[in-house]
Amino acid sequence: MVKGVVGEETRFQSLEDRLTQSSPPAEVGLLIGKFSPTLDRIFLFDLIPTPHNDSGEPASSITNPDKKTASKSKSQSSDSSSLFIDKDWVSEHARQVSRMLVGGIKVVGVYVWVSDVAFKNSTIMLCQTVKGVADAAPVSEGNWGERLLLQICYGPRRWNCRNCSLSSNITSSSLRPCDFKMGKVLSYFQTFRCMHNFNLRLPIFHDDTSKFQTLSDVLRHAISVHAKELSDAKALIDGKLVLDNEPCSSDGVHEVELLIPFLNSIEACSQRDVSGILSFSGTICSFAYLNSKEPISQAVTDIKGDIITSLQSRLDIIRDETDVDSGNDHDVGGQVSDDVSVEKPVSQLVLHLLRKECSLPFPRRVFAPWLAGTYVCDYLQPSETVEVLKDHCMELLSMKAPTDVSTILEPEKEVISFKTKSFWDIAVPFYSGIQLKEDKKKLNGRGESSSNKSVKQGQISVVAAGLILLLSILVGLVIFVLKG
């Protein structure tokens, strides 16, 4: 259970001023912050309002079931008012925003601008909204089974923060009070950056040999394999080996280097079960932010988690775009076999059926300046420009788009991609089942004559060696006699 919550006072005061001036009947949005397991605290960076849905309607509104009853007085009617929230839309907003956040920064809950009466009449809906956001934007750190619900009450004006349990049985007791205060949060955070290179080579199995057959399944498995590698990796920060409880007191951007154990991801498999190789490689840029009171090892944990989350987000983007537009000719570089339909989405291609080399680039990660030296990110396809990043910043994060393009970071020069190769296209000391059958046929045909020829050549070599040895002995004897 979280013991305390600290919000960045400049951002919270700015939101309160905006809501006071506009005075909407209700507003719902996301809480963006960092959960610190070691301190049992949450540091809130920002509050992001959920935009209007595709129909132009707000994500929340006040409903009054008794407003059509003329006999009800105005005070009685206001006592029955409740809050309506488009839970699915808020969850989708959380899912997309979570992709734009870097190491350690997460969607940690929901805020609402609503009166006390409407809040009390809408407890179940509020808890369902928080749970939907938690499912759409999961937080794995510290096995945290709660999220925050922050109420901004406008009669009288005050802030109420509660922990919301994520249990399946949602009741009014799912909300518990939580200590909340405002302060300077961002000024105490330190920046960590990592340029991580990886290169995975995994086998592609025949049909019925592995449960990972489609492109999406195989790549997700490859990401999970790399996650296991990272879990055992040691880290250097500014060239020094990281100790578990060591604090970080120096300023500036700290460079992180991960030392992965050598050949830790080799999979044992039979040669007859394998039809090809999946090569998954590239460079990932990752940022993480650490409170000065947290141990430096937490920055390493956040970097590792951010790398895996970034890979998963890119795969999800490819899957979403290709599945929606499956009618286009997504044929993985135009190199699919005749027995694979080009109408099939890329994510559903069965790799062991491909008979030629294929490849597909992943979206590259770019960064835009956000709050007090921090960054948010986005993922661009090869054909997209930074204008997409600007649009997403305004639409999803309610922030001003960066006007100076030079402030946008594009550090990932090497494109992350996967490549598949069948064993008849690459030189490796293994054979697929098809090759084994072909070699057997050759051996039964003209392969026998080649074998006999090699045996004869071996016999001739042995005879020649014997003659040379005998001649050497005779020459030695002659020389010995002449000297005598």
N, C-alpha and C positions, 0 to 999 in steps of 0.2 A: 504493500500500500504506500502511495506517495505521501510523504510527510508535509511537503510544502511546495508552493508554486510561486515563482517570481516572474513577473511580466515586465517587458521593456517599456518603461514609462513613457518614452517619446511616442512610440507606436500606439499605445493604449489611449493616451490622452488625445492623440490625433483622431482616433476612431470615435471617441466619445464626443469630441467637438463636432465631427461630421454628422453623427446621429442626432445630436441636439439641434443642430441647425435645420436638417431636413425633416426630422420628426416622423419617420415612417412608423406605421402601426406595428410592424414586426420586421425583423431581419435575422437571417441565419447565415453562418459562415464557419470557416475552419480555423482551428487553433494550430499554429505552426511553432514547433519548439524542439527541445532536446531533453530526453529523459536520461538522467544520470543515475544508474543503478547503485554506484558507490556512495552517492550522497542522498539517495532517496528523494530527489527533487526534480522538478521539471522547470526548465528555463524557457519561457515563452518569448519568441522573437516577434511574431506578427499575428494579426487577425485578418483573414482574407474572406470577404463576403462572397457567397455563392452567387454567380451571375444569373440572370433570367434564363429560363429554359428556351427551347427552340420555338415555342409558341409566343415568346415575349412576356411570359407571366413570371412574377417573382417566385422564388423558391419557398417562401413562407407567407402566411396571411393569418388574420384573425377571423375566426368564425363565431357566429352567435346563433345557436339553434332556436332561440326564443324571439328573434327580432320580428317574426311575422305575427306574433301574438300581441294584439293591440292592448290587451288587458295588463300586460307586463309593463312595469315602470322602467325608466331608463336605468336606475340603479340595479334593479333585479336583472335586467338584461345584461348589464356589464358584468355582473357576478357569474354569469353562465358562459362568458366568452372563453374561447380556447384557441390554441395555436394549431394551425395546419402547416405541415412541412412536407414538401415533395422529397420523400426519403431517398428514392432511387436517383433523383437528380443530384442531391447533395453527395451521395455516395460516388456517383460518377465524377463529380467535381474533385472529390478527394483522391480518386484513383489517378486522375490526370495530373493533379498537383504533386502527388507523391513522386511521380517520375521526374519532376523538375527540381527536387531537393537533393542535396549532396550528403556526404557521410555524417551520420548521427542526427541530422535534422529530419524530423518526421511530422506527419499530421497526427497530433496527439489528442485531438478532441474537437468539440463543437462549441461555438458561442451563439447565444440568442439575445436579441434586443426585444424585450417583451415585458409586460406588466406582471406583477406578482400574481394576480388573479388568473390570468391566462397561463402562466407558468404552472401553477398548482393544478390547474384543470387539464394539463397536457403532459403529465409525467411519463405516461406509458409511451406516447409518441416521441417524446424527447429521448428516452432510453433506446427506443428502436432506431432512431436516427443515429445516435452515437454508435450503436452496435453495427449498423450498416456501414458507417465510415470506417470502423475498425476492421471490418472484413475486407473492404475495398483497398485500404492502405494499412496493411499489417505492420506491427512493430514487434520485432523478435527479441530485442535486448532485455535481458533480465527476467524473462518470463512474466512480463507485466500484463496482468489480466484485467486491467481497467483502462478507462479513458476519462478525459476531463469534460465536464459540462460547465461552461461559464455563462452565467446570466448577467446581463446588463439591464438592471431594472430602472425604469423611468418614472416611477411614482411610489415612493421617493427614490432619488438617484442613488444607486449603490451597485457594487459588484459582488456577486455571490458565486463562489467556486465549489464544485462538488466532484467527487469521484464517482464514476458510473461503472458498476460491475458489468462484465461482458458475459455473464452466465446466461444460459438459454431460457431460464425462468425469470422473466422481467417483471418486477413488481415495484411498488412505490418505495420499498426499502432498498432498491438497487442503487439509490443515490445517497451518498454520505458526505457531510461537510468536509471541506479541505481548506487548509490555511492558505490564503492568497495575499500577496502584496506586490507593489510595484517598485522597481528600482532600475539601476543601470545594469543591463544584462550583457549587451553586445560589446561594451567597452572592456570587459574582462575575459573575452574569448581570444584564444590564440589559433593561428591558422597552420594547417598541415597539408602538404601536397605530395602526391605520389604519382610517378609515371611508371606504370606496371606493364611489362612485356610478358606475354604468355604464348605458349605454343603446345597445343595438345594434339596427339595422334592416337586416335581410337579406332578399333576394328569395326567394320560393317559386317554384320552377320547375315547368314542366309535366312530364308523364310523359316518360321517356326523355331528358330534357334534362340532368338532374343525378343524380349517384349518391346524393345526400342526399334521400331521399324520406320515410322514416318520421319520426315525431316525435323518436325517440331519435337518429337519425342527424343530423337538422337541428340539434337543440340541441347535440349534441356538436361539430358543425362550428362553431356559433356560439361555443362556449367556446374552440375552437382559434383562431378569428379574434381573440377578445379576448386570448388568450395572446400573439399576435403584437403586438397593440397595447401590452400591458404590457411586453414585452421592450424596446421602444424608449422607454418612458416615463422621464422624469426624476423625481426625488423631492426633496421638501422635508422636512426633519426639524426640527421646532420652528421652522419658518419660514425655514430656511437651506438653500440648495442643497447637495446631497450631493456630495462629492468622493470619488474611488475609494478612496484609501488613508487617508482621514481617520479617526482614532480618535474614540471617544465616551467622554468622561470624566465627564460630569455624571450625576447620579442622577435618580431619578424616572421617570415614564412619559413617553416621547418620542412626540410626535404626528407621524405620517408622512402626507404628502399626495403622491399620484402625479399627474404632469402628462402626460397622454396626448396625443400629436400629433393635431392637428385633422384629422378626416376621413381617417384612415389606413386605414379598413377598407372603403371604398367598393368594391363589386364591379362591374366592367364587364359588362353583359349586354344582350342585345337585348330590346326591349320585347315582341316577339312571343313570347319564351320564358318570360315571367313571368306568374304567375296571382295573386300576392298578396305580402304583406309579413309577415315575422316580426319582431315587436318584443319584444326581450329586455332587461329592465331591472330595476333594484333597487339596494339598498345592502348591502354586505358589510362586516362587522366582522372585522378580522384582528389577531392578536397574533403577535409574534415575540420571541425572546430571544437575546441576543448576549453572548458572552464578552468581557470587557474587553480582551483581547488581539487580538480580531478587528477588521478594518476595518468602519466603519459601513456601507459599501456592502453587506456581507453581510446586514445586517438588511433592506435594501431587497430584495435577492434572495429572502430568506426570505418577506417579505411578498407579493411577486409570486407566488411558488410556492404560498403558502397560499391566495391568492384563487382561483387556477385549481383547485387541489385541492378547495377547498370547493364550488365550482360542480359539479365532476364528482361529488363525493360526494352532493350533493343529487339530481342526475339519476339516479345509481345507486339511491338510496333509492326514488325514484318508480318506476323501472323494476322493481325487485325486488318492491315491494308490489303494483303493478298486475298484474304478470305472474303472481304467485302467486294473486291473487284476481281472475282475469280474468272470472269469472262475474258480478261486480257490474256495475252500470250506470255504468262509468267512461266518460262520453261527453264529457269535456273541457268541463265547464260546461253540458252538456245542449244543445250547439249543433253537432251533427254533421249532415251531409247524409243523405238517405235511402239513398244507395248505400254508406254506411259502417255496418257492423254494430256495435251497441253492445256486443256480446259480445267484440269485439276489444280486447286490452289497449291502454291509452293509448299506451305506448311504440311500438306498431306501427301507429298511425294514420298514414295517408298524407295529408299536409297539403294537397296540391294538389287532393284530392278533396273537401275541406271547402268548402261553399258559404256558410257563415255565419261570423261572427266567433266565435272560441273563445279561451279563456284557461285557464291552470292555474297556481296558486300553488306556489312551491317551499317546502320546509321551511325554517323560520327557524333561525338558529344561536343557541344560548344557551351560556353559559360558567359553569363551576363552579370554585371555588378548589381548587387541587391541592397543590403543594409550594412552600413558601417564596415565596409571592406569584405563582406561575405559575398558569395556567388550563388546563383541558381543556374540550372543547366537545362538544355533541351537537346533533342536528337534530330539531326537533319539527314535526309536521304541524299545520295550523290547529286541529284538534280535540284535540290533545294538550296536556298540562300538564307542569310541571317534575317531576312525579312520575316520568315516564319517564326523565328525566335521572338522578334519584336511583337508580333501579333499574339503569340501565346502569353507573353509577359503581361500584356494589357488585358487580355480576355480572362485568363485563368488566375493570375496573381494580383490583378487590380493595381499594377504598378506602371509607372511611366516607362515607355520603351526607351532604351538607350539611344540617344541621338548621335553620339560619337561612336562610329563603327570600330575605332581602334581600341575601345574599352572591352569589346567582345573578344574573349579568348577562344582560339581554335588550336589547342595544343596537340590534338590527335592527328598527326600527319600521316601515320601508317594506318590504313583502313583495316578495321577488324573484319575478317571474312572467314568463311569455311570453304574448304575444297574437298571434293571426294574424288578418289582415284581407284579404279579397279586394278586388280593385280596384273592384268595383261597389258596395262599401260604404264606401269612403273617398275623399276628394278628393285625388288625386295626379295629376300631369301625365303619366301613362302609361296604356296600355290593355292588357288581356289579349287573347289570341287570340279569345276568344268575343265580346268587345266589338267587336273589329275587324270580325267577320262581321256583327254586328247593325247597326253603323253603315253598312256597305256596302249592306245590304238597304234601310235607310231612304233612302239616297242614290238607289238605283235606283227607289224608289217615289215617295213624296211629297217626297223631298228635292230633286228637280229643280225643282219649283215654288218652293220656298223659295230656291233659288239664283237663279232668274230674278227673283224679287221683290227680292232684295238688289242685283242688277245694275241694275234700274230705279231703285231708290232712290239708287244711286250716280250714275247719269246725271243725275237731277233735281238733285242737290246741285251738280254741276259747272255746270249751266245757271244755277242761282240765283246762284252765285258770280260768273259772267261778267256777268250783268245788274247786279249790285251794283257791280262794277268800272266798267262803262260809265256807269252813273248818276253815280258819283262824278266821272268825268272831265267829264261835261256840266255838272255843278254848278260845278266849278272854272272852266270856260271862261266861264260866265255871270258869275260873280263877277269874273273878270279884265276882261271887257268893260265891266261897269258901273263899275268903278273907273277904267278908261281914259276 
